[in-house]
Amino acid sequence: MTITEKNQSKEKLEKAAFILKTVAHPTRLAIIDLLGTQERMSVNELARVLECEQSLLSHHLINMKLKGILRAEQEGQNRYYSLKERDVLKLIACIENCECRM
């Protein structure tokens, strides 16, 4: 393996670790899963579907937006979220297919 290949592999692993740390919470995974099926959703819609307090949900949404997983659009008094990094859905698929016996 060349130095360039090692550096690219290291960068890929660092990006994967960053994404995993960002989404490592059941509510965040549920948000990503839901936004994978919807083009965009408001905070109120997400709170209703996920049965989660809006303030807690907003905390998770802002965190994932700041880290580049989600994007947000303001329309009037509503803020709509959508997936910016759609490849994170592959992570959800892997988790759903995992048969780890822990």
N, C-alpha and C positions, 0 to 999 in steps of 0.2 A: 504494500500500500504506500502510495506516495504521500509526501507532506501535504499536498493540496487535498488529496482524498481524505486524509486524517482530519484536516481542518474543516472540510465540508461535513464530515461525519459528526465532528464535535459540535459544529454549529447547528446541525439538524437535531441532535440530542438536546442541546440547550434550548432550542425553540420548543421542542416537545415538552420538556420539563416546565418551561414557562407557561405553556398552555394548560398542562395538567394541574399546576399550582393554581392557576386562575379559575379553573372550572371545578376544582375539587370540593364541591359542596352539593348535597342533594337538590337544593333549590336552584342553584346555577345550572346543574345538569337538566333539570326539568324545564327551565327557561329555554335553554338551547334546543332541547327536544321539541318543545312547543313551537318555537320560532322556525324550526326546520320544516314545519307543516304549514305555517302561515307566512305571508309576505312580510307583514308587520303587525304589531299589536301595541295598543296603548298600555300604559302602566295600570290603569283601572281594569282593562280586559285581562291582562296577565294576572293581576291580583285576584280577580273573580275566579278565573279558571283554576289557578293553582291554590286557591283558598289560603292566601298568604296576606299578612298585613302589608298595606301599601308602603309604609315606611321601611320595613325590612326588605321588601322587594326592590324598592328604589336604591337601597344600599348595594344590593347585588348587581343591579343593572348598571349603576354608575361605575362600579369597580370593573365590570367586564367591558364597558365602553372605553374607559381610560386605558385599558390594556389591549384594545384593538379587536376584541371579539365581536362586539356589537356596534351598531351605529344608531344615532338618535336624531329624530326630526321633530321640531316643534311646529305645531299647527294650532294656532289660537292658544287655548289653555291646556291642550293635550300634547303630551310627548309620546311619540311612537318609536318603538324599538324594532330593529331587524338585525339579522345576522350579517356581519361584515366579513367575517372569516368563516365561510361556509364549509371549509374542509374540517372544521371541528365536528361536523356531523358524522364524519368517519369514526371519530372517537366514540361517539354515542353508539354507533353500530357495533364497534368492537366490544364495548361494555355489554351490550345486549346479547352478543354471541358468546361472551365469556362463560366458561363453565368451571371457574376456579372453585376449588373446594377448601374454603378457608373457614 
